[in-house]
Amino acid sequence: MMKNTPHWAQMQERGIVWGMRFLLRVYLLFGRGVLQVFLYPVVVYYWLVNKTARAASQAYLTRVSAFAPALNLDGGLYCSYRHFISFANALIDKLAAWSGSITLAEVEYHGRDELLSLIRQGQGVLLLGSHLGNLEVCRVIAYLEDDIRVTVLVHTKHAEKFNRVLNQYNHSSRLNLIQVSEITAATSMLLSDKIEQGELVIIAADRTPVSNQQRVSEVDFLGARALFPQGPFILAALLKCPVYTLFCLKQQGKYMIYLDHFSETLKFPRKTRDQALRSTIQQYAGRLQEYCIKEPLQWFNFFDFWRV
C-alpha cells in the first residue's frame, strides 16, 4: 500500500488548459493519426518517470488479476504500459468529444429508452458516473433530444477555462461544467433548479471529496476495502429524483454508453442514516466493479484507490 501518497486532487495536471487547446488544434487540423504521434511519446514518458502513477497502475492490475483471473492480466510492467496506452487513446477520445466530432452514429446506447421517457415527461435525472471509461464522450447524451440540457459536476479548478475552450470549438450550450470542491447547500439548490427544469445532472461517484475526508464510506471493491464519497448519494437524496448509473466504455471500436436504473429516489432515514448510506454506496461499488471487469484497462484512477 502507498500510504504516503497525496490525495488525488493534489496531483495537479500541469499546463492542462494550454495543453488541451494545443492538442485540440492538432486533432482538428490533422486527425487522430497525427495526434497519436504527439501524444503516445508523452504518455510513454509519463509512464516512465511518474513512479507513483505507475505503481498505482501495477497495484490496481495486480488486484484485478487476483479478483478475475480469466482476464489474463497481471501487475507487470507490460500490462501497466498497456494501461497507460489505453489512457492515451481515451485522451484522444476526449478531444473528439470536446470538439463535437463524435456523432450519434458512433455511439451505441443501452438503457436509452427508459431515460428518454423520463426526459420527455419533464423529469430531471441524476446520473452517477465514474473515472472508468470516458465520461466526456457522454457529451453526446445532450443530442438524444433537441432540448436536453446536461450539467456535469467536476472537481477540477479549471472548469470555467474548460468551458471557454470547449465553446471555441463547439458552440453548443447544451452542456455545462460546474466546478465544486464539495457539495454545499448552494450547490444543492442550483442543481435542484436544474432537476426541476427537466435537466440531466452528472456527477462522478468514485473519488473521495477534496476537502472533507469525513464524508466517506468504506465498502468492498475488487476484493478489498476502499473509500467512496457520500456526497453524490446525499445529493441524490436531496434532489428527490430518479437516479441512474452512467458508464461509457470503448468496445470493439465503438462507444458503448450504459444507462442503468439505480433508484427511483434515495432516502436515508436519520436513525439508520450511516447504515443506509453504506448499503447504497456498496450497491454502487458493486455496479462499478461489474463494469470495471468488462474493460479493466479503462480504469483511469492513477493513485492508490484502496488506501484506507
C-alpha positions as CSV (number, residue, x, y, z in Angstrom):
1,M,0.0,0.0,0.0
2,M,1.2,3.5,-0.8
3,K,0.1,5.1,2.4
4,N,2.1,8.3,1.9
5,T,0.7,9.2,-1.5
6,P,-1.2,12.5,-1.6
7,H,-4.9,12.9,-2.1
8,W,-5.8,12.5,-5.8
9,A,-6.8,16.2,-6.0
10,Q,-3.3,17.2,-5.1
11,M,-1.9,15.5,-8.2
12,Q,-2.4,18.6,-10.4
13,E,-2.1,18.4,-14.2
14,R,0.5,21.0,-15.2
15,G,-0.4,23.2,-18.1
16,I,-3.7,21.4,-18.6
17,V,-5.6,24.2,-20.3
18,W,-3.0,25.3,-22.8
19,G,-2.1,21.7,-23.4
20,M,-5.8,20.8,-24.1
21,R,-6.0,23.7,-26.5
22,F,-2.9,22.6,-28.4
23,L,-4.0,19.0,-28.6
24,L,-7.4,20.1,-29.8
25,R,-5.9,22.1,-32.6
26,V,-3.7,19.2,-33.7
27,Y,-6.7,16.9,-33.6
28,L,-8.9,19.2,-35.6
29,L,-6.2,20.0,-38.2
30,F,-4.6,16.6,-38.7
31,G,-6.8,13.9,-37.2
32,R,-6.3,11.0,-34.8
33,G,-3.2,9.5,-36.5
34,V,-1.1,12.6,-36.3
35,L,-2.2,13.3,-32.8
36,Q,-1.0,9.9,-31.7
37,V,2.4,10.9,-33.0
38,F,2.4,13.7,-30.4
39,L,0.5,12.0,-27.6
40,Y,1.9,8.5,-27.4
41,P,5.5,9.6,-26.7
42,V,4.2,12.0,-24.0
43,V,2.2,9.2,-22.3
44,V,5.1,6.7,-22.5
45,Y,7.4,9.4,-21.0
46,Y,4.8,9.9,-18.2
47,W,4.7,6.2,-17.6
48,L,8.5,6.0,-17.3
49,V,9.0,9.0,-15.0
50,N,5.9,9.0,-12.8
51,K,6.6,6.3,-10.4
52,T,3.6,7.0,-8.3
53,A,1.1,6.6,-11.2
54,R,2.9,3.5,-12.5
55,A,2.9,1.9,-9.0
56,A,-0.8,2.7,-8.7
57,S,-1.4,1.1,-12.1
58,Q,0.5,-2.0,-11.2
59,A,-1.2,-2.3,-7.8
60,Y,-4.6,-2.0,-9.4
61,L,-3.8,-4.6,-12.1
62,T,-2.5,-7.0,-9.5
63,R,-5.7,-6.6,-7.6
64,V,-7.8,-7.1,-10.8
65,S,-5.8,-10.2,-11.8
66,A,-6.4,-11.8,-8.4
67,F,-10.1,-10.9,-8.4
68,A,-10.8,-12.0,-12.0
69,P,-8.0,-14.4,-13.2
70,A,-9.9,-15.1,-16.5
71,L,-8.9,-11.6,-17.7
72,N,-5.3,-12.7,-18.1
73,L,-3.8,-9.6,-16.7
74,D,-1.0,-9.1,-14.1
75,G,0.8,-6.4,-12.3
76,G,3.8,-6.5,-14.6
77,L,5.3,-3.6,-16.5
78,Y,3.9,-4.6,-19.8
79,C,0.3,-4.7,-18.6
80,S,0.9,-1.3,-16.9
81,Y,2.2,0.0,-20.2
82,R,-0.9,-1.2,-21.9
83,H,-3.0,0.5,-19.2
84,F,-1.3,3.9,-20.0
85,I,-1.7,3.4,-23.7
86,S,-5.4,2.8,-23.1
87,F,-5.3,6.1,-21.2
88,A,-3.7,7.8,-24.2
89,N,-6.4,6.6,-26.5
90,A,-9.0,7.8,-24.1
91,L,-7.4,11.3,-24.2
92,I,-7.9,11.3,-27.9
93,D,-11.5,10.2,-27.5
94,K,-11.9,13.1,-25.0
95,L,-10.7,15.5,-27.6
96,A,-13.1,14.1,-30.2
97,A,-15.9,14.6,-27.7
98,W,-14.8,18.1,-26.7
99,S,-14.7,19.1,-30.3
100,G,-18.1,17.7,-31.1
101,S,-16.6,15.2,-33.6
102,I,-18.3,12.2,-32.1
103,T,-21.7,11.6,-33.7
104,L,-24.6,9.6,-32.5
105,A,-23.8,7.0,-35.2
106,E,-20.6,6.1,-33.4
107,V,-22.4,5.5,-30.1
108,E,-24.5,2.6,-29.0
109,Y,-26.8,3.1,-26.0
110,H,-28.0,0.5,-23.5
111,G,-31.0,1.7,-21.4
112,R,-31.7,4.9,-23.5
113,D,-35.4,4.4,-24.0
114,E,-36.2,4.4,-20.3
115,L,-34.2,7.6,-19.7
116,L,-35.7,9.3,-22.7
117,S,-39.2,8.5,-21.4
118,L,-38.5,10.4,-18.2
119,I,-36.9,13.3,-20.0
120,R,-40.0,13.6,-22.3
121,Q,-42.1,13.8,-19.2
122,G,-40.1,16.8,-18.0
123,Q,-38.4,14.7,-15.2
124,G,-34.9,15.6,-14.3
125,V,-32.4,12.7,-13.6
126,L,-29.2,12.4,-11.6
127,L,-26.6,10.2,-13.4
128,L,-23.8,8.7,-11.2
129,G,-20.6,8.5,-13.4
130,S,-17.1,7.4,-12.6
131,H,-13.5,7.5,-13.8
132,L,-13.9,4.2,-15.5
133,G,-14.1,4.7,-19.3
134,N,-14.7,8.0,-20.8
135,L,-17.3,10.2,-19.2
136,E,-16.6,13.1,-21.6
137,V,-17.9,11.0,-24.5
138,C,-21.3,11.3,-22.8
139,R,-21.5,14.8,-24.1
140,V,-23.4,13.2,-26.9
141,I,-26.2,12.5,-24.5
142,A,-27.1,16.1,-24.9
143,Y,-28.1,15.3,-28.5
144,L,-30.6,12.5,-27.7
145,E,-33.3,15.1,-27.9
146,D,-33.4,18.7,-29.2
147,D,-34.0,20.3,-25.8
148,I,-31.8,18.2,-23.4
149,R,-29.6,20.1,-21.1
150,V,-26.7,18.4,-19.3
151,T,-24.8,19.7,-16.3
152,V,-21.6,17.9,-15.2
153,L,-20.1,18.5,-11.7
154,V,-16.3,18.4,-11.9
155,H,-13.6,18.8,-9.2
156,T,-11.0,20.4,-11.4
157,K,-10.2,24.1,-10.7
158,H,-10.1,24.7,-14.5
159,A,-13.8,24.1,-15.2
160,E,-14.5,27.7,-16.3
161,K,-11.5,27.7,-18.6
162,F,-12.6,24.3,-19.9
163,N,-16.0,25.8,-20.8
164,R,-14.3,28.6,-22.7
165,V,-12.0,26.4,-24.6
166,L,-14.8,23.9,-25.5
167,N,-17.1,26.7,-26.7
168,Q,-14.4,27.9,-29.1
169,Y,-14.7,24.6,-30.9
170,N,-18.2,23.5,-30.2
171,H,-20.8,26.2,-29.7
172,S,-23.5,24.1,-28.2
173,S,-24.9,25.4,-24.9
174,R,-26.5,22.1,-24.0
175,L,-23.6,21.0,-21.7
176,N,-22.2,23.0,-18.8
177,L,-19.4,22.2,-16.4
178,I,-19.6,23.3,-12.8
179,Q,-16.6,23.2,-10.6
180,V,-17.2,22.0,-7.0
181,S,-14.7,21.1,-4.3
182,E,-17.5,19.9,-2.1
183,I,-21.3,19.7,-2.3
184,T,-22.8,22.6,-0.4
185,A,-26.3,23.9,0.2
186,A,-25.8,26.3,-2.6
187,T,-24.8,23.5,-4.9
188,S,-27.9,21.5,-4.0
189,M,-30.2,24.5,-4.6
190,L,-28.6,25.1,-8.0
191,L,-28.9,21.5,-9.1
192,S,-32.4,21.2,-7.7
193,D,-33.5,24.0,-10.0
194,K,-31.9,22.1,-12.9
195,I,-33.7,18.9,-12.0
196,E,-37.0,20.8,-11.7
197,Q,-36.4,22.1,-15.2
198,G,-36.0,18.5,-16.5
199,E,-32.3,18.6,-17.0
200,L,-29.7,15.8,-16.6
201,V,-27.1,16.2,-13.9
202,I,-23.9,14.1,-14.0
203,I,-21.5,13.6,-11.0
204,A,-18.7,11.1,-10.6
205,A,-19.2,9.0,-7.5
206,D,-15.9,7.1,-7.2
207,R,-13.5,9.7,-5.7
208,T,-13.3,10.9,-2.2
209,P,-14.1,14.6,-1.5
210,V,-11.4,17.2,-1.9
211,S,-11.9,19.0,1.4
212,N,-14.0,16.8,3.7
213,Q,-12.4,13.4,4.2
214,Q,-15.0,12.5,6.9
215,R,-17.9,12.2,4.4
216,V,-16.8,8.8,3.1
217,S,-17.9,5.2,3.5
218,E,-15.7,2.1,3.5
219,V,-17.1,-0.6,1.2
220,D,-15.9,-3.7,-0.7
221,F,-14.5,-3.1,-4.2
222,L,-12.5,-5.6,-6.2
223,G,-11.8,-7.8,-3.2
224,A,-10.7,-5.2,-0.7
225,R,-12.0,-2.3,1.3
226,A,-12.0,1.1,-0.4
227,L,-13.3,4.6,0.5
228,F,-16.1,6.1,-1.6
229,P,-17.7,9.5,-1.2
230,Q,-21.0,10.0,0.4
231,G,-21.6,13.4,-1.2
232,P,-23.1,12.2,-4.6
233,F,-25.6,10.0,-2.8
234,I,-26.6,12.6,-0.2
235,L,-27.1,15.0,-3.1
236,A,-29.3,12.4,-4.9
237,A,-31.5,12.1,-1.8
238,L,-31.8,15.9,-1.5
239,L,-32.8,16.2,-5.2
240,K,-35.5,13.6,-4.8
241,C,-35.3,12.5,-8.4
242,P,-34.6,9.2,-10.2
243,V,-31.0,8.1,-10.1
244,Y,-29.2,6.1,-12.9
245,T,-25.6,5.0,-13.3
246,L,-23.7,6.0,-16.3
247,F,-20.7,4.2,-17.9
248,C,-19.1,4.8,-21.3
249,L,-16.7,2.2,-22.5
250,K,-14.8,1.8,-25.7
251,Q,-15.6,-1.7,-27.0
252,Q,-14.7,-3.1,-30.4
253,G,-14.0,0.4,-31.7
254,K,-17.4,1.8,-30.7
255,Y,-18.5,4.0,-27.8
256,M,-20.9,2.0,-25.6
257,I,-23.0,4.1,-23.2
258,Y,-24.7,2.1,-20.4
259,L,-27.6,3.8,-18.6
260,D,-28.8,1.6,-15.7
261,H,-31.6,2.4,-13.2
262,F,-30.2,2.7,-9.7
263,S,-33.1,4.1,-7.6
264,E,-36.4,5.9,-8.0
265,T,-35.3,8.2,-5.2
266,L,-32.7,7.7,-2.5
267,K,-33.8,8.1,1.2
268,F,-31.6,7.9,4.2
269,P,-33.7,7.9,7.5
270,R,-32.0,9.7,10.3
271,K,-31.9,6.7,12.7
272,T,-30.3,4.4,10.2
273,R,-28.5,7.0,8.0
274,D,-25.0,5.7,8.2
275,Q,-26.1,2.1,7.5
276,A,-28.3,3.1,4.7
277,L,-25.6,5.2,3.1
278,R,-23.1,2.4,3.3
279,S,-25.5,0.0,1.8
280,T,-26.3,2.3,-1.1
281,I,-22.7,3.1,-1.8
282,Q,-21.9,-0.7,-1.7
283,Q,-24.6,-1.1,-4.3
284,Y,-22.9,1.5,-6.5
285,A,-19.4,0.0,-5.9
286,G,-20.7,-3.4,-6.9
287,R,-22.0,-2.0,-10.2
288,L,-18.8,-0.1,-10.8
289,Q,-16.9,-3.4,-10.2
290,E,-19.2,-5.2,-12.7
291,Y,-18.3,-2.7,-15.5
292,C,-14.7,-2.5,-14.5
293,I,-14.3,-6.2,-15.2
294,K,-15.7,-5.6,-18.6
295,E,-12.9,-3.2,-19.6
296,P,-10.2,-3.2,-16.8
297,L,-7.7,-1.2,-18.8
298,Q,-10.1,1.7,-19.0
299,W,-9.8,2.3,-15.3
300,F,-8.2,5.8,-15.0
301,N,-7.6,6.4,-11.3
302,F,-3.8,6.6,-11.2
303,F,-3.5,6.8,-7.5
304,D,-3.8,4.4,-4.6
305,F,-7.5,3.9,-4.7
306,W,-7.6,1.4,-1.8
307,R,-5.7,3.4,0.9
308,V,-8.0,3.3,4.0
